[in-house]
């Protein structure tokens, strides 16, 4: 398992490998898992990756890709899965409850659904490390002040 910090080129190499793939394969999934982040490596050392390994062995590619997203990116969720003209588009988000126009999503696209999900996964991982950071909250949270609020305006 890779334990070094990933560079921009590492992410680009993984993304290019996914884009060039004609179909999902166990070797490709394992390569992405081994080289895309540290959370999965830690779970694998602890022996807690049997579920995703079974999905890969069963060739349940979409389930394996979604499980990888849930494992590596716990704050992210699928925002959109769309097939247009034979090409799949996947968008991952940290803010699923705000309008799409205001959201900063990580996108992936491919002719194969599972590989579109993997592409979006890599884009999200890349954003977490480099480039345009995805804020924890897009809309600021307003907390109520403790105590009693009084209006001090003079309306006379």
RAQUINOR-V934810 format. One record per helix or strand. SS is the DSSP state (A for helix, B for strand). FROM is the first residue (numbers start at 1). LEN is the number of residues. If there is no record, write none. Layout:
ss = {SS & SS}
from = {FROM & FROM}
len = {LEN & LEN}
This chain:
ss = {A & A & A & A & A & B & B & A & B & A}
from = {8 & 26 & 39 & 50 & 61 & 77 & 87 & 100 & 106 & 113}
len = {13 & 10 & 7 & 8 & 12 & 8 & 7 & 3 & 5 & 17}
